[in-house]
Amino acid sequence: MGAHDAPPDRRLGRVVFAVGVALSALLMFLGAWERRWIADDGLIVLRTVRNLLAGNGPVFNIGERVEANTSTLWTYLVYAAGRLTGIRLEYVVLGIALVLSTTAVVLAMFGAARLYRWRLRDAGGALLLLPAGVLVYIAVPPARDFATSGLETCLVICWIGLLWLLMMRWATPDPERARPLPGTAQILGTAFVAGLGPLVRPELALLAVLALLMLFLTPDLTWRVRAAMVAVAGGVPVGYQIWRMGYYGLPYPNTAVSKDAGGAKWSQGFEYLGNLVSPYLLWLPFLFLAVAAAAVLMTTRRRERPAGGPVPAARPWEVRGLDARTVVARAQRALRTPTAVVGFALVSGLALALYSMRVGGDFMHGRVLLPPMFCLLLPVAVLPLRLPERSRIGNDAPTRFAAGMAFLWLGTIVWSFFASNTTGMVEGAVVGRSGIVDERAFYALNTGHLHPIRAEDYLDYPRMRAMVGAIADNPNGGLLLPTPSFDTWDVVPPPEPIPPGGAGHTVFFLNLGMTSMNTSLQTRVVDQMGLAYPLASHTERLEDGRIGHDKILYPDWVVADTGMVDVHPWLPAYLDEDWVAMAQVALTCPQTQELLASSRADLTWGLFKRNLRNALDYADYRIERVPKYEIQRCDLEMPPPRN
């Protein structure tokens, strides 16, 4: 049946849904554009992309193989777009982010529409699918902040939305075209998309494994198809994992080592959850939508038809006599149903939320809880409003049900309007006791730019212009250390003789993005937290440190590691010559030398195999941040005092 031949009720439903999709996509796009920016952490990604474009490999600093970006796929997507377009990387990121964030909303709505069209396929009257959950997501200010930001949030929610739609299509025949369930080709395509999860972000392996198990256990699949599914889903991520372990010497990105992603900070995690929920009364729209979803479920309760044909309702005396094989077969068939896919979305959202809370959340307001929230809103991305037939409008059950759904939908819309115009965190631009900050407001305030996007915009951040000047004023090279003053840097010089062209510059500063993007690729940029510096990332986590910044490497280590002059007056007064001497000895620890060689030594086939074999051990290796204690741990000889 063509679009013009469809009944009037169906045509009305299609028009309303199309308008809702277009309006929601427009709101997402305009909301993201209004709050467009690129965070300092977003600029970190671009440093790696610059090195890729320059032929230096996927590294942050030349000569040191460190995976400083959490999302592998985001890094290579930006690289590919940058190479193809040749335009400025900041604008490449901005364009990709706007497209992916908008697409995510559309995919979520199409998946939910498929669910309700199937669930309500036998009901009479016009079925209006109204945007609901997607408007809740768009209304929360952090969702629009991180729709751009240069970070991978846009890619994460787009991947989740795509997987949701594919899984829903896999579980439901087309209710309007009477087509059967999708076959092998779509199963393999869905498996491929699911397999990309760990490359989008490592924790998305939770969703990928759950989706792949549902696909793999589908009844009536041959083992040949199952084997093809495993190959299709695992080919890219497993191949990359082998390469990552051999190339970087770690089983996951260095950011996970730096932030101890396996650690637990539940109290901070609950504070982070409250920091997102409380300012916007976020529980209220979830309550509205949960009641609406429950009402639809209760009024349309039926035995779904899984793949493989109808399953007759079991009688009580038959259930008691079922054997284990029959129970397993029924459970397998139940996996390929819309209800199971809804369960997949809800379980995935809860699992991601619990993981994020376990590690303590993040220092950026709302950021790591956006994907879990997006997952939980997928089944109610749209709400179904079934208009009773004109002849039956009155004080009957269908009319009351439609009125109730309209009330819940309007309540969600009213909340979305007020939430979207809420400032959010009180004094969010100031880092308070919780360590959580409104990152966009913070950088807009401290750079003086409403939309800091280009690297040059961050030259107006404290210390940045002074850093550029200090590098220019010291052509022989040296180690730049930040001072309490916002307009000066201490420069520890290199020892003489100075090689032709200088000994090179190293900048030691927390904000890696703005520093690395405002310096040349030949300038080494490292941080005390260890995002791009293995020596710092392999120190122990500070239990009471600020979340996301709870590793601090003393600058004495960097003086020793870079081989700069280690005595006064060339050494800044606040550094101790004895500490530097002890750091020099501590760096000779054989295990530490092996760890550093895994990323700094020339990559030979022998080193690749050693890294591959020892990657898990390297990830677990930790260094005492106090040089004296590290010497004791490694059973080395203490250097004689210099003073």
GUKOLDREN-809746 format. One record per residue: residue in three letters; x, y, z of N, C-alpha, C, O in turn. Coordinates in steps of 0.2 Angstrom, whole numbers, plus 5000, padded with zeros to 4 digits. Atoms other than C-alpha are relative to their C-alpha. Layout:
alaXYZXYZXYZXYZ;...
***
This chain:
met500449945000500050005000500450065000500950075004;gly499649945000500750174995499850055005499350045008;ala500149954995500850325005499350044999498950055004;his500649975001499350404996499449955001498849985001;asp500550055000498350244997499849985008499349955009;ala500150024993498450235016499450035003499250085001;pro500649974997496950265027500150065003500750085005;pro499849944997496750435034500350005007500750045008;asp499750014993497150385052500749994999501150025003;arg499350015001498750315046500450064997501050074999;arg499649945003499250465035500150055006500650085006;leu499949954995498850575050500649985005501050035007;gly499550024996499950475061500750014997501250035001;arg499449995003501350475049500250085000500850095001;val499949935000501250665047500250035007500750065007;val499949984993501250695066500749975002501150015005;phe499450034998502750575068500650044996501150064999;ala499549965004503750665054500150075002500750095003;val499949934997503450835061500349995007500850045008;gly499750004994503950775078500749985000501150015003;val499350025001505550695072500450074997500950085000;ala499749945002505950855062500150065005500650095006;leu500049954994505550965077500549985005500950035007;ser499650024995506550865089500750014997501250035001;ala499450005003508050855077500250085000500850095001;leu499949935000507951045075500250035007500750075007;leu499849984994507951075093500649985003501050015006;met499350024998509450965096500550044997501050065000;phe499549975004510351045082500150085003500750105004;leu500049934998509951225088500350015007500650055008;gly499750004993510251185106500749995000501150025004;ala499350015000511951115102500450064997500950085000;trp499749945003512351265091500150065005500650095005;glu500049954995511851385104500550005005500850055008;arg499550024994513051305117500649974997501049945000;arg499450035004514451265104500650025004500750085006;trp499449994997516151245111500549944999500249894997;ile499650065000517651135112500450005007500850055008;ala499750004994518351085129500749994999501049974994;asp499350015000520151075134500149934999500649914995;asp499950075002519950885134499849984993500149934991;gly500150015007519250895117500650024996500749984990;leu499449995004520750975111500649955000501049954996;ile499650054999521750835118500049954994500549934991;val500150045006521050725104500350034994500649994990;leu499849975006521550845091500850004999501150004994;arg499350015000523350835096500249934997500749934993;thr499950075003523350645092499950004992500249984988;val500250005007522450685075500650044996500750024991;arg499449965003523850815071500649964999500949964993;asn499450045001525150685074499949954994500349934990;leu500150045005524250565063500050034993500350004988;leu500049975006524050685049500750024998500950024992;ala499349995002525950725050500449944999501049954998;gly499750065001526350545049500449985006500949935005;asn499750024994526950525067499749945003500049925008;gly500350064997525750385071499550035005499450095006;pro500649984995524250385084500350015007500249975011;val499649994993525350465098499850075002499650114998;phe500149934998525150625108500650045000500650094998;asn499349975001527050665109500449954995500449894996;ile499650035005528250615095500549965005500849985009;gly499650044997529250465101499849975006500249935010;glu500250034994528150405115499349984998498850024997;arg500650035002526750285111499550005005499549955009;val500550004995525350335122499350024997499250064993;glu500750005002523450315119499750055005499450035010;ala500349954995522850485127499350014999499050055002;asn500849995001521050475120499749935001499949885000;thr500450064998519750355127499649974994499649914994;ser500450035006518750335111500449994994500650044991;thr499650015006519750255097499650024994499950054990;leu500449985006518350275085499950074998499950094993;trp500049935001518150455088500650034997500650084993;thr499449985003519950485085500149994993500350044989;tyr499950015008520050405068499450024996499550044990;leu500549975004518350475063500250074999500150104993;val499849945001519050645066500650014995500650054991;tyr499450005005520650605057499849994993500050024989;ala500250015007519750535042499650064997499850084991;ala500349945002518650685041500550064999500450104994;gly499549955001520050805043500549994994500650034990;arg499750015006521050715029499650014994499950044989;leu500449995006519650715017499850074999499850094993;thr500349935001519050895020500650055000500650104996;gly499449964999520750975024499850075003500250115003;ile500249944997519851105034500350005007500549955010;arg499749994993520351165052499749955004499049945004;leu500350064996520151015064499550025005499049995006;glu500549984995519151115077499350014996498849994999;tyr500650005004517851145063499749944998499149924997;val500250075002517850965058499749975006499149945005;val500350034994517450915076499350035001498949995002;leu500749964999516051045077499549974995499049964997;gly500550025005515250985061499849935001499249915001;ile500250074999515350795065499650005006499149965006;ala500450014994514750825083499350024999498849995001;leu500649985001513250925077499649954996499049934998;val500450065004512750785064499949945004499349925004;leu500150064996513050645076499450015006499049965007;ser500549984995512050725090499350004998498849975001;thr500749995003510550765079499849934998499249914999;thr500150065003510650595071499849955006499349915005;ala500250054994510550505088499350015002499049965004;val500749984998508950595092499549964995499049934997;val500450035005508150535076500049925000499549895000;leu500050074999508750355078499649985006499349935005;ala500450024994508050345095499250004999498949965001;met500749995001506350405089499749954995499249924996;phe500250055005506250285074500049935004499649895002;gly500150074996506650135086499450005004499149955004;ala500650004996505350185098499350004996498949964998;ala500650005005504050215084499949934998499349914998;arg500050075002504450035078499749965005499249925004;leu500350034995504049975095499350015001498949965002;tyr500749994999502350055097499649994994499049974995;arg500450015005501750035080499949925000499449904998;trp500150074999502049845083499549985006499149945005;arg500450024994501349845100499250024999498849985002;leu500749975001499749945095499749994993499350024991;arg500250015007499549875078499349984999499049994993;asp500750025001497749805081499550055003498950045002;ala500549954997497049955090499750044995500050064989;gly500349965005495850065081500150085001500450095006;gly499949935000495950255078500750024998501149984996;ala499349975002497450365074500549995005500450015011;leu499550014995499050325082500550064999500950064994;leu499549945000500050485086500649985004500549975010;leu499450014996501850455091500350075001500650104997;leu499849934998502350615100500750005003500849965008;pro499349994997504150665105499950015007499650055009;ala500050004993504450635123500650005003500950055006;gly499450014997505950555130500650044997501150065000;val499549965003507050645117500050075002500550105002;leu500049934997506450815123500250005007500550055009;val499850004993506850765141500850004999501150045003;tyr499350005001508650725135500350074997500750105000;ile499849945003508750885124500050065006500450105006;ala500149944995508150995139500550005005500650065007;val499550004995509550945151500650044997500950024992;pro499549965003510851085148500749964999501049974993;pro499450035002512350965149500049964994500549954990;ala500150035006511650865135500150044994500450024989;arg499849955005511751015124500750025000501050044995;asp499349984999513451065131500549944997500949964993;phe499550055002514250895127499749974993500049924990;ala500150015007513350885110500550024995500649994990;thr499449985003514850975104500649985005500749925006;ser499550014995516350995116500649974998501149975001;gly499450045003517550895105500149935003500649905001;leu499950064997517350745116499549954996499149974992;glu500350065004516550575110499249995002498949945000;thr500650014997514850595119499550004994499049964994;cys500550005006513950635102500149934996499649904994;leu499950065003514750475095499749945004499449905001;val500250054995514250375110499249994999498949944998;ile500750005001512350425109499849984993499249954993;cys500250025006512350405091500049924999499649894996;trp499950075000513050225092499449965004499149915001;ile500550034996511750185106499450004996499049954996;gly500649995004510350255095499949954994499449924993;leu500050045006510850155080499949935002499549894999;leu500150074998511049995090499349985002499049935001;trp500750004998509350025098499549994994499149944994;leu500450015006508550045081500149934996499649904994;leu499950065004509349895073499849945004499549895002;met500250054996508949785088499250005000498949945000;met500750005001507149835087499749984993499249944993;arg500250035006507049805069500149924999499749894996;trp499850075000507849635072499449965004499349905002;ala500550034995506449595085499350014997498849975000;thr500649985002504949665076499950004992500350034989;pro500249995007504149635058499850074999499550105004;asp500349945002503649785049499250005001498949964997;pro500750014999501849815056499650034994499050014993;glu500449965006501349925040500149964994499749974989;arg499850035007502149815026499949935001500149894996;ala500150074999501849645033500649964998500549904995;arg499450045002503649595030500249965006500049975012;pro499750044995504449455040500550035004500850085002;leu499449974996505749475053500650004996500749964991;pro499450005004507449525046500449945000500449905005;gly499750075001508549385040500850015002501050055006;thr499350014998510449345041500450064998500850085003;ala499649945002511049505032500050055006500550085007;gln500049954995510349615045500349985007500550025011;ile499750024994510849505059500850015000501050035005;leu499349995001512649515053500250075001500750095004;gly499849934999512549705051499950025007500350075009;thr500149984993511849725068500649985005500850015009;ala499450034996513249615075500650044999501050055004;phe499449955002514549725066499950065004500450085007;val500149934996513849885074500149995007500450035011;ala499950014993513749805091500749995002500950015007;gly499350014999515549745090500450065000500950065003;leu499649945000516149925088499950035007500350085008;gly500149974994515549965105500650025004500750085006;pro499449994996517249945114500450064997500850095001;leu499649955004518050055101499750075001500050125000;val500349944999516750195104500250035007500450085008;arg499749994993517150185123500049945003499649895002;pro499850064997517850045133499449975003499249915003;glu500550034996516350025145499449984996498949954998;leu500550025004515150015130500049924998499649904995;ala500050075001515749835129499449965004499249915002;leu500650024996514349805142499449994995499149944995;leu500550005004513049845129500149954994499749924992;ala499950055006513949755115499949935001499749894998;val500150074998514049595124499349985001499149924999;leu500750024999512249595129499650004994499349954993;ala500450005006511649635112500249944996499849904992;leu499850055004512749505104499849935003499749884999;leu500350064997512149375116499349994998499149934996;met500750015003510349405111500049984993499649944991;leu500050025007510849395093500249924999499949894995;phe499650075001511949235095499549955003499549895000;leu500550054998510549145105499449994997498949964999;thr500650005003509249175093499849934997500349904994;pro500150075002508349005089500050004992499950054989;asp500150015007508348935072500650024996500650024989;leu499449985004510049005067500549944999500649905004;thr499550055001511348885060500650025003500850085004;trp499349984997513048875068500450034995500950074997;arg499649965005513748935051499950075001500350115001;val500149934999512849095054500250035006500550095006;arg499749984993513349105072500750014999501050065002;ala499349995001515149085067500150064996500650104998;ala499949935004514949225054499950065004500250115004;met500249944996514149335067500650015005500850075006;val499449994996515649305079500650034996500950084999;ala499549975004516849345065499950074998500350124998;val500249935002515949505059500050045006500350105006;ala500049964994515749565077500750015003500850075005;gly499450004997517449525083500650024996501150044999;gly499449995004518549555068500350075002501050075003;val499749934999518849745070500250015008500850035009;pro499849984994518849765089500649955003501049975006;val499450054998519949605092500650014997501250015000;gly499449985004521149655078500350065003500950065004;tyr499749944997521349825086500249995007500850025009;gln499750014994521549755103500649975000501149995004;ile499450035001522949645098500550064998501150065001;trp499549955002523749795089500150055006500750075007;arg499949954995523449915104500549975005500950005008;met499650034995524249795116500849994998501250005002;gly499450005003525749775105500350064999500950075000;tyr499749935002525949955100500150045006500650075007;tyr500049954994525550045117500249965006500449995011;gly499850044994525949905129499450005005499649995011;leu500549994996524249925137499449964997499349964991;pro500650035003522549825136499450054999498950034996;tyr500549955001521549985136500450075000500950075001;pro499749935000521850175134500450025006500250005011;asn499749984994523050255145499650055005499850055011;thr500549974996521650365151499749965006499649985011;ala500350054995520950215160500549995006500349985012;val499550004995522650195169500050065004500150065011;ser499949944996522750375174499450015005499650045010;lys500549994996521050375181499849945004499349945008;asp500250064997521050205188499349985000498949975004;ala500750015001519450155180499749945003499149935003;gly500250064997519349995189499950015008499649975011;gly500149984993519350085206499350025002498850024998;ala500649984998517850125217499950065004500350065009;lys500149944996517250285224499250015000499050064997;trp500850005000515350255227499750075003499350095000;ser500249944996515150405239500050064995499550104994;gln500049955005515750525225499549994995499350034992;gly500450015006514750435212499350025002498950044998;phe500649984998513150465222499950085000499450104998;glu500149935000513550645224500050034993499750084992;tyr500049985007513850655205499349994998499150034994;leu500750025002512150575202499550065003499150094999;gly500449954997511350705214500150074996499750114996;asn499849945003512350845205499650014993499550074991;leu500349995006511450805189499250005001498950044998;val500850015000509650755195499750065004499250085002;ser500349954995509350885209499950074996499350104997;pro500249935002509551055199499450004995499150054994;tyr500550005005508350995186499349965002498949964998;leu500550054998507150885196499949954995499349944993;leu500050055006507550755183499649945002499449914997;trp500450064998506550625193499350014997498949964996;leu500749985001504950715188499849974993499349944992;pro500250035006504950675169500149934999499749904996;phe500050075000505550505172499449965003499249915001;leu500650034997504050475183499550004995499149964994;phe500649995005502850545170500149944995499649914993;leu499950055006503650435156499949935003499749884999;ala500150074998503750275167499349995001499149934999;val500750015000501850295171499749994994499349944993;ala500350015007501450315153500249944997499849904994;ala499750075003502550165148499649945003499449905000;ala500350064997501750055161499350004998499049954998;ala500650005002500050115156499949964993499449934992;val500050035006500350065138500149925000499849884997;leu499950074999501049895144499449965003499249915000;met500650034996499549855155499450004995499149954995;thr500650005004498249905142500149964993499749944989;thr499950045007499149805127500349935002500749914998;arg499650064998499749655137499749944995499149934995;arg500250065004499749505125500649965000501249985002;arg499450055001500849355121500350024994500050014988;glu499649985006502149425109500249944996500249884998;arg499850065004502549315094500750014998501050054994;pro499350005001504449285094500149974993499749944990;ala499850035007505449225079499949935001500049895006;gly500150075001505049055073499249985001499149925001;gly500750025000503149065074499650015007500050035012;pro500449984994501749085087500249955006500349895005;val499950044994502049015105499350005004499150055006;pro500650004997500348955112500150015008500649995010;ala500049994993499949005130500049935004499649895002;ala499950074996500548865142499450005005499350055009;arg500450014995499248795153500449985007500949955006;pro499750014994499648775172500349935001500949925003;trp499850074999499748585172500649984995500949944996;glu499550015005500848595156500750035002501250005001;val499449974998502148715164500449955005501049955005;arg499750044995502448595178500449944997500949915000;gly499750065003502848455166500650024995500849974991;leu499549985005504048555155500749975001500949975007;asp499350024998505848485153500450064998500250114996;ala499649945000507348595153500150024993500250084992;arg499949985007507548585134499550054998499650104994;thr500549965002505848665132500050075003499950125000;val499949944996506148795145500550054996500450114995;val499549975003507748845136499850034993499950084991;ala500249985007506948855119499550065001499550104996;arg500549944999505548965125500450065002500250125000;ala499649954998506849075134500350034994500450094993;gln499749985006507749085117499650044996499750104993;arg500549965004506249135108499850075003499650114999;ala500249944997505749265120500650064999500450125000;leu499549955001507449355117499850044994500050104994;arg500149965007506849405099499350035001498950014996;thr500749964999505349515105500250075002500750085005;pro499949934998505149695107500150015008500550065010;thr499949994993504949675126500749985002501050025006;ala499450014998506649595127500550064998501050075001;val499649955002507449735117499950065005500450105006;val500149954995506649865129500449985006500750035009;gly499650024994507449765143500750014999501150035003;phe499349995002509049775134500250075001500750095004;ala499949934999508949965134500050025007500550065009;leu500149984993508449975152500649975004500950015008;val499450034997509749855158500750034998501150045003;ser499449975002511049935148500150075003500750095006;gly500049944997510650105155500250005007500650045010;leu499950014993510650045173500749985001501150005005;ala499350025000512349955170500550064999501050065003;leu499649955001513150105163500050055006500550085008;ala500149964994512450215177500449985006500850015009;leu499650034994513150095190500750004999501150025004;tyr499250005001514850085182500250075001500750085004;ser499849934999514950275181500050025007500550065009;met500049984993514450295199500549965004500849995009;arg499550044996515650155205500750044999501050045004;val499349965001517150255198500050075002500550105002;gly500049934997516550415206499750054995499850114996;gly500249955004515750495191500550044996501050004993;asp499549965004516750635183500050075003499650085008;phe500049934998517250815186499650054996499550104998;met500549955004516150885172499349985002499149925002;his500750004998514350915177499649964995499649984989;gly500550045004513250775170500349964995500049914992;arg499750035007514450715156499949925000499649904995;val500050075001514650525160499349975001499349915000;leu500750034999512850505165499550014994499049994994;leu500549995006512150565148499949944996499349934995;pro500250075004512350395139499649965004499149935001;pro500550044997511450305153499350035000498849994999;met500649965001510150435153499649994993499049984993;phe500350015007509950415134499749934999499249924996;cys500250075000509850225136499349995003498849965000;leu500650014996508450235149499450044997498850024998;leu500549965004507450365138499849974994499349994991;leu500150035007507550255122499349975000498949994995;pro500750035001505850155125499550055001498950044998;val500549955000504950315128500350074997500150124998;ala499849945005505850425115499450034997499450094997;val500649975002504150445109499449975004499549915007;leu500650024997502450425117499449984996499350034991;pro500650025004500950335109499450045002499250035008;leu500649974998499350435109499549974995499550004989;arg500550035004497950335102499350045000499050045005;leu500649965001496450445096499449954999499449924994;pro500550055002494850355098499650024994499650084992;glu500449985006493750345083499450055002499150055008;arg500549954998492450485082499449985003499150015007;ser500750034998490950375084500149985007499649965010;arg499950034993491750315101500250055005500350035010;ile499749954995492350475109499450015005498850025004;gly500449994994491550495126500349985006500949985007;asn499750014993491750445144500149925000499849895005;asp499950075000492350265140500849995001501250045001;ala499350014998494050185143500550024995501050054997;pro499549975005494950225126500050085001500650105000;thr500049924999494450415129500450025006500850065006;arg499649984994495050415147500749984999501250025002;phe499350025001496650325142500450054996500950074997;ala499749955004497050445128500150075004500650105003;ala500049944996496650595140500649995005501050045006;gly499550014995497850515153500750014997501150044999;met499450005004499250495140500250074998500750094998;ala499949935002498950675134500350045006500750085005;phe499849974994499150735152500749995002501150045003;leu499350024998500750645155500550034995501050054997;trp499649975006501450705138500150075001500650105001;leu499949934999501050885142500450025006500750075006;gly499549994994501850865159500750004998501150045001;thr499350005002503450815151500250064996500750084997;ile499849945004503350955139500150065004500650105003;val500049944996503051085152500750005004501150055005;trp499450014997504551015162500650014996501150054998;ser499449995005505651015147500150074999500750104998;phe500049935001505251195144500450045006500950085004;phe499749974995505751245161500749985001501250025003;ala499450024999507251135163500550024994501150044996;ser499649975005507951195146500250075001500750094998;asn499849934998508051375153500250005007500250065010;thr499750004993508851325170500750004999501049974995;thr499349995000510551375173500449945002500949924999;gly499750074999510951205181500450015007500150035012;met499650004994512351205194500150075003500250124999;val499949944997512351345206500850025001501249975003;glu499349985000514051435204500449944997501049924999;gly499750065003514451295192500750024997501149974995;ala499449995003515951385184500650005006501250025004;val499550004995516851375201500149935003499649895004;val499950074997517651215207499950005007500350035011;gly500150014992516951175224500249945003500649915001;arg499850064996517051045237499949944996500449894997;ser500150075003516350905226500549994994500649934992;gly499550005005517650945213499650004993500049994988;ile500450005006516250945200499950074997499850125001;val500049935003516151095188499650004994499649954990;asp500349995006515051155174500650024995500850084994;glu499349995003516551135162499950064994500450104993;arg500049955005515851245148500050075003500350125000;ala500049934996515451395160500650015002500850075002;phe499349984997517151375168500450034994500850084995;tyr499649975005518051395151499850064997500250104995;ala500249945003516951525144500250065005500450115003;leu499849954996517251625160500850025000501050075000;asn499349994999519151595161500450024993500950044994;thr499749985007519451625142499750074998500050104994;gly500349935003518251775140499749994994499550044990;his500350015006517551685125499349965001499349915005;leu500750034999515651635125500049934997499849884999;his500050075004516051495112500849994999501050004993;pro499350015002517851445114500149934996499949884998;ile500050055005518151335099500749994998501049934998;arg499350015003519851365091500550005006500450025012;ala499550014995521451325100500250075002500450085008;glu499849934999521851515099499650035006499850085009;asp500549974995520351555110500349995007500150025012;tyr499750024994521251465124500650045002500950035007;leu499449964998522751585123499850055005500250085009;asp500349954995521651695134499949975007499750005011;tyr500050034993521651565148500650025003501250025000;pro499449984996522851605162500649954998500549894997;arg499450035001524651565158500249984993500749964991;met499950035006524451515140500450054995500950024992;arg499649955004525151675131500750005003501250005000;ala499350004997526551665144500449944998501049944997;met499650065002526951485139500350014993500849994992;val499849995007527051535121500650045000501150034996;gly499549965000528151675125500649975003501249985001;ala499550034997529251575136500449954996501049944996;ile499750045005529551445122500450044995501050024994;ala499649965005530051585110500650035003501150045000;asp499549974997531151665123500649955002501149975004;asn499550054998532151505126500149954994499949894995;pro499950045006532651435109500449945001500449894997;asn499550064998533951315117499649945003499849895003;gly500450054997532451215125500050015007500350055010;gly500150004993532051175142499349975003498949964999;leu500650024997530751115154499650065003499850095007;leu500549954998529251235157499649985006499249935005;leu500450024994528551225175499550065001499850125002;pro500549944999526951335179500250035007500449995012;thr499949974994527151455193499350035003498850034999;pro500749984997525751525205499850074996499250084996;ser500249945004525851685194499749984994499949934991;phe500350015006524751685179500350024994500150004988;asp499749985005525951765168500749984999501150014995;thr499350035001527651675170500049935001499649905004;trp499950074999528351505169500850005002501250045000;asp499350024998529951435177500349964994499949914992;val499750045006531151365163500649975003501150005004;val499450034998532351235169500449984993500249954989;pro499650015007533751235155500349934999500449895004;pro499650075001534551085147500750015001501050065001;pro499349994999536351045151500450014993500250004988;glu499549985006537751105139500449944999500549905004;pro500149965006538251075126499349994997499149944997;ile500750005004536651125117500149974993500549994989;pro500050035006536351015102499850054994499450104996;pro500249955005536151105085499250005000498949955000;gly500750005000534351165084499650005007499050015007;gly500250004993534151165103499849935003499849884999;ala500150064997533751025115499249985001499149935003;gly500750025000531851035113499750035007500050035012;his500449984994530451095125499649955002499349914999;thr500550044997529451005137499650045005499850085009;val500549964996527851085145499749955005499449905003;phe500350044994527251015162499450045002499550085006;phe500649964998525451065164499449965000499449914996;leu500650044999523750995169499650004993499449954991;asn500449995006522851065154500349984994500650034990;leu499750025006523450965140499850024993500250034989;gly500349985007522251015126500350074998500650084992;met499849935002522651205126500750014999500950044995;thr499349995000524451185129500349964993500749994990;ser499750045006524751045115499850034994500150024989;met500349975007523651135102500350074999500250104993;asn499749935001524551305105500849994999501150045000;thr499250015001526351225103500149964994499649934991;ser499950045005527151135089500049935002500149915008;leu500050074998527150945088500749985002500849935006;gln499350024997529050945092500050025007500550005011;thr500049994993528651015109499649955004499049935002;arg500250054996528350885122499550035005499750075009;val500549974995526750915133499849945004499649895002;val500250054996526550805148499650035006499750095008;asp500449984994525450815164500149965006500349905006;gln499950034994525550775182499549955001499649915006;met500550054999523950675181500149934996499949884998;gly499850065004524650555167499549984994499649934992;leu500450025006523350565153500549994994500349944990;ala499550015006524850575141500749995003501249994999;tyr499350014997526250535153500049945004499849945010;pro500050064997526550355158500350005007500049975012;leu499749994993527650405173499550025005499550005010;ala500549984995526250495181499449955000499149945006;ser500650055000524850375176500149945004499649915006;his499950064997525650235184500250015008500449975011;thr499949994993525750315201499349985004498849975000;glu500650024996524450275215499550055000499750115000;arg500649965000522750355215500050035007500050005012;leu500149974994522550485229499249995002498850014999;glu500750024998520950425239499650065001499050065000;asp500449944998520450605244500150054994500050114995;gly499949955006520950685227499450024996498949994997;arg500649975004519750785216499949944994500449924991;ile500250065004518850655205500250024993500250084990;gly499849995006519650645188500750035000501050044995;his499349965000521250735194500349975007500750015010;asp499850034994521750615208500749965000500849925003;lys499350025000523550575203500450064999500350104994;ile499649945001524850705205500849985000501049955005;leu499350015000526650685200500450065001500350114998;tyr499649944998527950795208500550024994500749984990;pro499649985006528950905195500749975001501149974996;asp499450025000530550835202500149944996500749934993;trp499950065005530250675192500150024993500549994990;val499949975007530050775176500750034999501050024993;val499349975001531750865179500449944999500949944994;ala499550065001532550695181499849964994500349944990;asp500250035006531550615167500350034993500450004989;thr499849965006531950755154500850015000501050034995;gly499249995000533850765159500250075001500750094998;met499849934999533750945163500550025006500649975010;val499649984995534951045174499749995007499150015008;asp500450024994534650975192500350035006500350015012;val499749964994535551105203499850075000499650104995;his500149935000535251275209500650044998501150014999;pro500649965000535151415204499649994994499050024993;trp500450015006534551345187499349965002498849964998;leu500650034997533351235197499650055004499850085008;pro500449954996531851335204500149985007500249935009;ala499950014993531951365222499649965004499849935009;tyr500550044996530451265227500149934998499849885001;leu499850075001531251105220500649995004501150035005;asp499550034995532451005231500549964996500349914992;glu499550045004534050945223500149935002500249884998;asp500050074998534050795234499449964997499549904996;trp500650045003532250745228500249994993500049934990;val499850015007532850765210500549944999500449904995;ala499550055001534350655213499749935002499849884999;met500350064998533250525222499549984994499549924992;ala500450015005532050535207500449974994500249924991;gln499550035005533550495195500249935002500249894997;val499950074998533950345205499449964999499449904997;ala500650045000532150285206499849984993499549934992;leu500250025007531950295187500549944997500349924992;thr499650055002533350165186499749935002500049885000;cys500350064998532150035194499949964993499649984989;pro500150045006532149885181499350004998499250004992;gln500750015002530249865181499850074997499450064992;thr500249935003530050055178500350014993500050034989;gln499649995007531350055164499649954995499649984989;glu500350045005530449905156499350034998499150034992;leu500649975002528749995157500150064996499750074991;leu499949945004529450155150500249984993500050014988;ala499850035006530250055136499549984996499549984990;ser500550025004528649985131499750054996499350034991;ser500349945004528050155125500650044996500450084992;arg499549955003529750245121500549964996500850004991;ala499450035004530950115114499749994992499149994991;asp500250015007530950085095499649944999499749895002;leu500450055001529549975090500249944995500149954989;thr499850055004530249815084499549945001499149945005;trp500450064999529449645082500049975006499549955009;gly499950034994530249585097499650045006499350015011;leu500449954995529549735108499349994999498949995004;phe500750015001527849715100499849935004499349945007;lys500250064997527749535106500150005007499749975011;arg499950004993528449575123499450055003499150035008;asn500649964998527149715125499349965000498949975005;leu500650045001525749595119500049955006499449945009;arg500050064995526249465132500050045007499750015011;asn499949974994526549595146499550055002499550095007;ala500449945000525149725143499650005007499550055010;leu500450004994524049665158500450025006500250065010;asp499649984994525549675170500250075000500350105005;tyr499849935001526049845163499450045003499650105006;ala500549964998524349905166499950015008499750065011;asp500150004992524349855185500650035003500650045009;tyr499449984997526149915188499950075003499650125000;arg500149944997526150065200500750025003501149985006;ile499449974997527550185206499850045006499350085006;glu500149954994527750275223500250074997500750084994;arg499949935003527550465219500650035004500950085001;val499449974996528850505233500649964998500749904999;pro499450035002530550465226500449955005500649905003;lys499750044995531250405242499749935001500049885002;tyr500450064999529850275244500149954994500149894995;glu499950045006530050215226500749975000500849914998;ile499350035000531950185229500049945005500249895004;gln500150064996531450075244499649954997499849894998;arg500450055003530149985234500449964996500349904995;cys499650035005531349945221500749975003501149944999;asp499450024997532749905233500650024997501149994995;leu499449975003533950025226500450045005500250055011;glu499649964995535350125234499950075000499850104995;met500249934999534950295241500650044998501250035000;pro499449955002536050435233500250045006499850055011;pro499749964994537150535245499750075000499550094994;pro500249935000536450705251500450054996501050044996;arg499649945004536950855240500250065005500650095003;asn499949944996536850975254500249985007500350025011;
***
